[in-house]
Amino acid sequence: MPHQIANDILIPEMERMLNEGREVLFTPSGVSMRPFIEGGRDSVVLRRPSAPIRRGDILLARYVRSDGSETYVLHRVLRVEKDGTVVLQGDGNLLGEERIRSENVLGIVIRIQWPSGRRKPMCRGRLWQALMPVRRWLLKIYRHSLLKIAY
């Protein structure tokens, strides 16, 4: 049975390991990255970014809310603005974006894998982003079909 570790314990340890140049494997929770990462099932491998952050990258980042509280998100880059601000959104989210500073990026996803360890295909999500007007229906179909088992 998998163990669940609280983010306030797990994330600082992951950040330490990433800063040491190590790769980190973990299983994210939640549904914000559906259909490409299924929370509680798929695992991701992270490392510190070694190249400039680009549109389509999937990042683990510290997000500071407007009230000053912090949380962590594993979301895809929508764009990098001229001032270096990185704008993120979960693939399964229909609304809302997170604006983060580049120094709040902890790691970049370099691999997604099924529980068996078999690698899932990585994509930059451009087509998925272009499908924003119909994503609501596509996500509904995904949630209610065998696609979530097969993908």
TORKOL-4160 file (C-alpha; in steps of 0.2 Angstrom, whole numbers, padded with zeros to 4 digits, m for minus):
151
<pt num="1" X="0000" Y="0000" Z="0000"/>
<pt num="2" X="0007" Y="0017" Z="m0005"/>
<pt num="3" X="0011" Y="0029" Z="0009"/>
<pt num="4" X="0005" Y="0047" Z="0008"/>
<pt num="5" X="0017" Y="0060" Z="0015"/>
<pt num="6" X="0011" Y="0078" Z="0019"/>
<pt num="7" X="0017" Y="0091" Z="0006"/>
<pt num="8" X="0025" Y="0102" Z="0020"/>
<pt num="9" X="0037" Y="0087" Z="0023"/>
<pt num="10" X="0039" Y="0080" Z="0006"/>
<pt num="11" X="0041" Y="0096" Z="m0005"/>
<pt num="12" X="0056" Y="0103" Z="0005"/>
<pt num="13" X="0065" Y="0086" Z="0004"/>
<pt num="14" X="0061" Y="0085" Z="m0015"/>
<pt num="15" X="0068" Y="0103" Z="m0016"/>
<pt num="16" X="0084" Y="0098" Z="m0007"/>
<pt num="17" X="0087" Y="0083" Z="m0018"/>
<pt num="18" X="0083" Y="0093" Z="m0034"/>
<pt num="19" X="0096" Y="0107" Z="m0028"/>
<pt num="20" X="0109" Y="0093" Z="m0026"/>
<pt num="21" X="0106" Y="0089" Z="m0044"/>
<pt num="22" X="0097" Y="0073" Z="m0041"/>
<pt num="23" X="0081" Y="0067" Z="m0050"/>
<pt num="24" X="0066" Y="0064" Z="m0040"/>
<pt num="25" X="0052" Y="0052" Z="m0043"/>
<pt num="26" X="0035" Y="0055" Z="m0035"/>
<pt num="27" X="0016" Y="0052" Z="m0038"/>
<pt num="28" X="0006" Y="0068" Z="m0038"/>
<pt num="29" X="m0011" Y="0069" Z="m0032"/>
<pt num="30" X="m0026" Y="0078" Z="m0039"/>
<pt num="31" X="m0034" Y="0079" Z="m0056"/>
<pt num="32" X="m0028" Y="0096" Z="m0062"/>
<pt num="33" X="m0016" Y="0088" Z="m0075"/>
<pt num="34" X="m0029" Y="0076" Z="m0083"/>
<pt num="35" X="m0028" Y="0068" Z="m0095"/>
<pt num="36" X="m0009" Y="0068" Z="m0096"/>
<pt num="37" X="m0005" Y="0064" Z="m0078"/>
<pt num="38" X="m0018" Y="0055" Z="m0068"/>
<pt num="39" X="m0016" Y="0059" Z="m0050"/>
<pt num="40" X="m0013" Y="0045" Z="m0038"/>
<pt num="41" X="m0009" Y="0033" Z="m0052"/>
<pt num="42" X="0005" Y="0040" Z="m0063"/>
<pt num="43" X="0022" Y="0045" Z="m0057"/>
<pt num="44" X="0033" Y="0059" Z="m0063"/>
<pt num="45" X="0052" Y="0061" Z="m0063"/>
<pt num="46" X="0058" Y="0079" Z="m0060"/>
<pt num="47" X="0075" Y="0088" Z="m0061"/>
<pt num="48" X="0081" Y="0105" Z="m0060"/>
<pt num="49" X="0078" Y="0115" Z="m0076"/>
<pt num="50" X="0095" Y="0115" Z="m0086"/>
<pt num="51" X="0088" Y="0126" Z="m0100"/>
<pt num="52" X="0076" Y="0141" Z="m0101"/>
<pt num="53" X="0058" Y="0137" Z="m0097"/>
<pt num="54" X="0047" Y="0135" Z="m0112"/>
<pt num="55" X="0029" Y="0135" Z="m0116"/>
<pt num="56" X="0023" Y="0117" Z="m0114"/>
<pt num="57" X="0035" Y="0112" Z="m0100"/>
<pt num="58" X="0027" Y="0104" Z="m0085"/>
<pt num="59" X="0034" Y="0112" Z="m0069"/>
<pt num="60" X="0033" Y="0109" Z="m0050"/>
<pt num="61" X="0032" Y="0127" Z="m0043"/>
<pt num="62" X="0029" Y="0136" Z="m0027"/>
<pt num="63" X="0014" Y="0147" Z="m0030"/>
<pt num="64" X="0011" Y="0162" Z="m0019"/>
<pt num="65" X="m0008" Y="0167" Z="m0018"/>
<pt num="66" X="m0014" Y="0184" Z="m0017"/>
<pt num="67" X="m0017" Y="0183" Z="0001"/>
<pt num="68" X="0001" Y="0178" Z="0004"/>
<pt num="69" X="m0001" Y="0160" Z="0007"/>
<pt num="70" X="0009" Y="0147" Z="m0002"/>
<pt num="71" X="0005" Y="0131" Z="m0011"/>
<pt num="72" X="0013" Y="0120" Z="m0024"/>
<pt num="73" X="0007" Y="0116" Z="m0041"/>
<pt num="74" X="0012" Y="0104" Z="m0055"/>
<pt num="75" X="0006" Y="0112" Z="m0070"/>
<pt num="76" X="0010" Y="0116" Z="m0088"/>
<pt num="77" X="0018" Y="0132" Z="m0094"/>
<pt num="78" X="0006" Y="0143" Z="m0104"/>
<pt num="79" X="0019" Y="0156" Z="m0108"/>
<pt num="80" X="0034" Y="0165" Z="m0101"/>
<pt num="81" X="0032" Y="0184" Z="m0101"/>
<pt num="82" X="0046" Y="0197" Z="m0105"/>
<pt num="83" X="0049" Y="0201" Z="m0086"/>
<pt num="84" X="0052" Y="0182" Z="m0083"/>
<pt num="85" X="0035" Y="0178" Z="m0075"/>
<pt num="86" X="0030" Y="0161" Z="m0079"/>
<pt num="87" X="0011" Y="0158" Z="m0082"/>
<pt num="88" X="0005" Y="0140" Z="m0078"/>
<pt num="89" X="m0012" Y="0131" Z="m0079"/>
<pt num="90" X="m0016" Y="0113" Z="m0076"/>
<pt num="91" X="m0021" Y="0103" Z="m0091"/>
<pt num="92" X="m0037" Y="0098" Z="m0082"/>
<pt num="93" X="m0041" Y="0115" Z="m0077"/>
<pt num="94" X="m0054" Y="0125" Z="m0087"/>
<pt num="95" X="m0051" Y="0142" Z="m0078"/>
<pt num="96" X="m0037" Y="0150" Z="m0068"/>
<pt num="97" X="m0019" Y="0153" Z="m0071"/>
<pt num="98" X="m0005" Y="0154" Z="m0059"/>
<pt num="99" X="0008" Y="0167" Z="m0061"/>
<pt num="100" X="0025" Y="0163" Z="m0053"/>
<pt num="101" X="0042" Y="0170" Z="m0053"/>
<pt num="102" X="0056" Y="0159" Z="m0061"/>
<pt num="103" X="0065" Y="0157" Z="m0044"/>
<pt num="104" X="0049" Y="0148" Z="m0038"/>
<pt num="105" X="0052" Y="0134" Z="m0050"/>
<pt num="106" X="0057" Y="0119" Z="m0041"/>
<pt num="107" X="0059" Y="0106" Z="m0055"/>
<pt num="108" X="0053" Y="0101" Z="m0072"/>
<pt num="109" X="0045" Y="0085" Z="m0077"/>
<pt num="110" X="0057" Y="0075" Z="m0088"/>
<pt num="111" X="0046" Y="0059" Z="m0088"/>
<pt num="112" X="0029" Y="0053" Z="m0085"/>
<pt num="113" X="0026" Y="0034" Z="m0081"/>
<pt num="114" X="0012" Y="0022" Z="m0078"/>
<pt num="115" X="0012" Y="0012" Z="m0061"/>
<pt num="116" X="0021" Y="m0002" Z="m0071"/>
<pt num="117" X="0036" Y="0010" Z="m0074"/>
<pt num="118" X="0032" Y="0010" Z="m0092"/>
<pt num="119" X="0035" Y="0028" Z="m0099"/>
<pt num="120" X="0020" Y="0038" Z="m0105"/>
<pt num="121" X="0023" Y="0049" Z="m0121"/>
<pt num="122" X="0028" Y="0066" Z="m0116"/>
<pt num="123" X="0020" Y="0080" Z="m0126"/>
<pt num="124" X="0021" Y="0099" Z="m0125"/>
<pt num="125" X="0002" Y="0101" Z="m0124"/>
<pt num="126" X="0000" Y="0113" Z="m0139"/>
<pt num="127" X="m0014" Y="0104" Z="m0147"/>
<pt num="128" X="m0023" Y="0102" Z="m0129"/>
<pt num="129" X="m0021" Y="0121" Z="m0126"/>
<pt num="130" X="m0028" Y="0125" Z="m0143"/>
<pt num="131" X="m0043" Y="0114" Z="m0139"/>
<pt num="132" X="m0047" Y="0125" Z="m0124"/>
<pt num="133" X="m0065" Y="0130" Z="m0131"/>
<pt num="134" X="m0070" Y="0111" Z="m0131"/>
<pt num="135" X="m0059" Y="0105" Z="m0117"/>
<pt num="136" X="m0074" Y="0104" Z="m0105"/>
<pt num="137" X="m0082" Y="0091" Z="m0116"/>
<pt num="138" X="m0066" Y="0082" Z="m0119"/>
<pt num="139" X="m0063" Y="0080" Z="m0101"/>
<pt num="140" X="m0080" Y="0074" Z="m0097"/>
<pt num="141" X="m0079" Y="0061" Z="m0110"/>
<pt num="142" X="m0062" Y="0056" Z="m0103"/>
<pt num="143" X="m0069" Y="0055" Z="m0085"/>
<pt num="144" X="m0083" Y="0044" Z="m0091"/>
<pt num="145" X="m0074" Y="0032" Z="m0103"/>
<pt num="146" X="m0061" Y="0019" Z="m0104"/>
<pt num="147" X="m0049" Y="0031" Z="m0110"/>
<pt num="148" X="m0043" Y="0035" Z="m0092"/>
<pt num="149" X="m0039" Y="0016" Z="m0090"/>
<pt num="150" X="m0030" Y="0015" Z="m0107"/>
<pt num="151" X="m0020" Y="0031" Z="m0107"/>
